[in-house]
Amino acid sequence: MQSLRCALLAMTAAAALMSAGTSLADGSEPGPEVVVRGLKRTKPVDVPPALDLYARMPRIEQIAVSPDASRVAFVTRQDDVRMLAYYRFGDGAKGVFKLDGGDVSALAWADDTHVLASDSRIAVRGTCEAGGGPSSTQMSTRDLAQVATAARGTPGSPTASAGDPAAAADQAAAKNLLDALRPPRCAFFGVRGENAVTSVNVLTGKGVSIGNHIGDAPSLALGIPSRVATGQLQGPFLEMRAQSVGNQPAQRVYLWTVDSETGSGHLVDDGGGDLDRENRYVDDWLFDRDGTLIARTVYDFQSRIYRIEMKTGGKWKPVLSREILVADNTFAPFLIGLSSDGKSPVILDTATHGKDASGAERRFHYYRLGSDGSLSEQLEKGDASEDRPIFDPRTGRLAGFARDAEETAYDLADPDLHALYQKAEAAAPGQTVAVQSVSEDLRKVLIRATGGEDTGSYHLIDFDAGKAVIIGEDFPQVPTNWIAVQEPVTYKARDGLDITGILTIPPKPALKNLPLIVLPHDGPQGHDALGFDWLAQALASRGYLVLQANYRGSDGHGADFVSAGYGEWGGKILADLKDGVDDLVRQGLADPGRVCMIG
């Protein structure tokens, strides 16, 4: 199959898909299918382009293909207006809809006609909102009076004297009732993601907020709800009450199935309900593609015990228990997904399984949790800070891991998926390829390719048909002859440690004694990767050589490399950057008298 670079040259670049002046490909021209005819690729020019061309937002912000890969949806912009664009391959059906405010952090298809646009935030995992006022933790004075009155059974009775035995008995009964009805004090046991999810019908443009039409209080999705065999969406939702009801937390989580068109839904009976939740807080569930419940997480806010329970014989059985000690910042494990055996949950936990000494370094791994409470060895080769799980699109089970460093590397146990990912990576010779998604039949792959003259572009590849369809390019406004070349580099730090990084080489002038800008990433636990970096490219267009070093403490190269950076901010980390400069000077690439570090 021809390279995607050649395919790009044969196509009109995809772009806006939103203005009246943007025309869709009519399918009459020869060559590969084109999703959109919009902004044409900027022709080569002799002078550097304006800097603001580099600083614009990418043309495509989020993208998702339907499970059968017959449709694509993506978020894009025109004139600073965020739009949701939809296209159906084959017949060219399309639609464009304006999105009202907020960011879109993820897209997913609920079914053939509904796209889920999600805006996520990191929030405290607990029984009430972080920083919540007294309404979250105590009853009002009027509530107290009402309970006391109910205990006496004589509405409007005057306060009894201390010497009245009957009054003392009434007060004791009132206290017991108060203790039973008083909401729990706020308890926090980690962080989690909360999502404002909108379901958009791509045929009508109608959108509905998922969570506003269930229960008697607004709810937020905890993650993006999953499609189950019934065709409904299923997932945990956080009920956002202003104050608690009885002895329940102000914030409670329930499992709902929701209709993607109307947003209405019904509670899923997990075999417990509120009666099973006295002094207990359930905040997550794991279920399979059929919607069958497999595991849930429970926090007892009286005993401070956190549990993962699995369903056995129709009943919930604790398989992992841990006391959450605030002083020790005890970690409460997360349910991540279904393991390859289709029965056991994959969890995220610390390497010591909660036995971390206060202030000690923590490392996180993925484990398989057995029904007997046993934990497997870590499932990934590195650690969870740099390895992310990949799940089989056919079964929803764990298939392997992807490691993000200078380039993305895949480690997949399933032979079919392994072969498919290898073909995807080989589809763009000389470019860096990241797999975005795979169709359920494993015949089509959505990839993002970058490198060479490509600022980052999305392609749907049909390996059976031998075709690649371009979806769009991130920065089509940058002329190809002003896209700087990136090269991975490795050099020795002064103590012998290998340091890797990215060198961006300006299109002009010749690579010799150039002014150098060192552009370190933030973090320090982060990394720079191959791909179009707008700031590095803008600087290179003005003739600067740009070094982005992944100094010690950066992730992507193992936990030991991360640990090597502890306590070295301003010490060996700074020396790593200086050693990179010296290496380029020794090679005659950089001028030692013209070096600058920013960031």
Secondary structure, 3 states (H helix, E strand, C coil): CCCHHHHHHCCCCCCCCCCCCCECCCCCCCCCCECCECCCCCCCCCCCCCHHHHHCCCCEEEEEECCCCCEEEEEEEECCEEEEEEEECCCCCEEEEECCCCCCCEEEECCCCEEEEEEEEEEEEECCCCCCCHHHCCCCHHHHHHHHHHHHCCCCCCCCCCCCHHHHHHHHHHHHHHHHHCCCCCCEEEEEEEEEEEEEECCCCCEEEECCCCCCCCEEECCCCEECCCCCEEEEEEEECCCCCCCCCCEEEEEEEECCCCCCEEECCCCCCHHHHCCEEEEEEEECCCCCEEEEEEEECCCCEEEEEEEECCEEEEEEEEECCHHHCCCCCEEEEECCCCCCEEEEEECCCCCCCCCCCCCEEEEEECCCCCECCCCCCCCCCCEEEEECCCCCEEEEEEEECCCEEEEECCHHHHHHHHHHHHCCCCCEEEEEEECCCCCEEEEEEEECCEEEEEEEEECCCCEEEEEEECCCCCCHHHCCEEEEEEEECCCCCEEEEEEEECCCCCCCCEEEEECCCCCCCCCCCCCCCHHHHHHHCCCCEEEEEECCCCCCCCHHHHHCCCCCCCCHHHHHHHHHHHHHHHCCCEEEEEEEECC
